[in-house]
Amino acid sequence: MELDEMKLAWQQLDRRLAEQASLQRLIHRGQGMDRLRRSLRPLVWGQSMQIVFGIAAMLWGISFWTTHQGVVHQMACGIVMQMFGIVMVGFAGRLLFQLQAIDYAAPVLDIQRRLARLRTWRVRVEAPVFSVLGSVIWVPAMLMLIQYDFDQWGDDYWSHAPGLARHLVFSGIVSLALVVLVYWLIRRVGHRRWLENNFAGSAVRKAESMLQEIARFEQE
């Protein structure tokens, strides 16, 4: 009888230990997911600010080309700026949608997959596109600002300084070439991973590290 009672006591102790371990994993996961959610907030704020700037660029472009209709090169500058704003808003909206789609109650592997897709988007699409656009978008912006000065006299900058536009366009091409050159050199010297991590952003890297920690704890 004493042996049976001892076996029963051991079984109850095993169940309690298992329940305690399960509870501890749940608590650790909950705390980890809270930290994960907080770690991604800067990315949400950054994309929200990008939407604001994108809307501002889009409205500026629309305002410019609609008030300079009939002048092809002026309208082109405004339309390019409008398209740049649309790209900013669209890209930020897509990233926010990806972040919103993360289910923090889902298995860690599922969250890691979603985060991996987000990283891929930032590294292979978003970063290259904005690197290219960022190196040349200042050209139409400068031409638009210059034209505002000539608008006071109802004139066109092209009539007085046609070489200025060509010089700015050439400078934009040089700027784009430098971006491509720097990207090629970084990859050439073997720092591709460093470059991709910077493209992904510190928030994504921190979230990936937290998920790895949670996964290790759950496997123990």
C-alpha positions, -999 to +999 in steps of 0.1 A: +000+000+000+028+024+008+044+016-025+012+024-044+009+057-024+044+066-033+039+059-070+007+080-069+026+108-052+054+107-078+028+108-106+011+138-090+045+155-086+054+148-123+021+163-134+026+194-113+061+198-126+049+194-162+021+219-155+046+243-139+069+240-169+041+245-193+029+276-174+064+289-174+067+285-211+034+303-216+045+332-194+079+334-212+062+333-246+037+360-236+065+383-223+086+376-253+057+384-277+050+417-259+087+426-263+085+416-299+055+437-306+072+467-289+104+461-309+085+465-341+067+498-331+096+520-344+091+504-378+054+511-376+061+548-367+087+551-394+063+538-421+035+561-408+058+590-412+067+578-447+031+579-456+028+615-443+058+626-464+046+606-494+012+623-493+030+657-490+052+649-520+022+636-540+002+668-533+032+690-541+036+672-574-001+675-583-002+712-573+029+719-594+019+702-627-017+713-626-005+750-623+021+746-651+000+728-677+012+733-713+049+734-704+061+698-709+093+699-688+076+716-659+047+692-659+072+663-661+088+674-629+055+676-611+043+643-623+076+626-613+072+641-578+036+629-577+047+593-587+074+594-561+049+602-534+026+574-546+055+550-544+063+561-508+027+557-497+022+524-515+054+508-501+047+520-466+012+508-468+023+473-479+048+471-451+022+481-425-001+455-439+026+429-435+031+440-399-006+440-392-009+404-405+015+390-379-005+369-354+015+369-322-005+340-309+006+318-338+035+293-337+069+309-336+078+293-369+049+310-386+059+344-372+095+338-384+082+331-419+062+363-420+091+383-407+114+366-433+090+377-461+090+412-446+128+412-446+129+400-482+106+428-493+127+454-476+161+441-489+152+431-524+125+456-534+121+485-511+158+494-505+169+492-541+139+512-553+144+540-528+182+540-533+176+547-570+148+571-565+165+589-536+196+596-558+177+614-585+144+627-570+162+658-558+166+669-595+129+676-602+125+690-567+153+716-574+138+724-608+104+729-592+118+752-566+137+772-592+106+776-613+087+791-584+111+820-585+105+825-622+067+822-617+069+857-600+077+872-634+055+848-654+086+833-670+102+799-675+137+791-662+144+772-694+143+804-714+172+819-693+192+790-681+187+759-703+221+746-692+210+746-656+185+718-661+210+698-681+236+703-654+212+691-627+201+661-648+238+652-653+244+655-616+215+632-609+230+606-633+263+609-615+246+605-582+228+574-594+261+560-607+277+565-574+250+547-556+254+517-579+292+518-575+290+519-537+266+490-537+289+470-561+319+477-539+302+467-507+292+434-522+326+430-538+345+432-505+322+406-489+299+428-468+267+418-485+252+405-453+260+437-435+243+457-463+212+435-462+209+438-424+211+476-428+184+475-455+162+453-433+165+478-404+173+475-367+137+467-357+136+437-380+170+424-368+159+428-331+126+410-338+144+381-354+168+378-325+138+377-300+120+350-320+152+329-320+154+332-282+117+323-278+121+293-301+152+281-282+133+283-249+103+264-262+125+236-275+142+231-241 
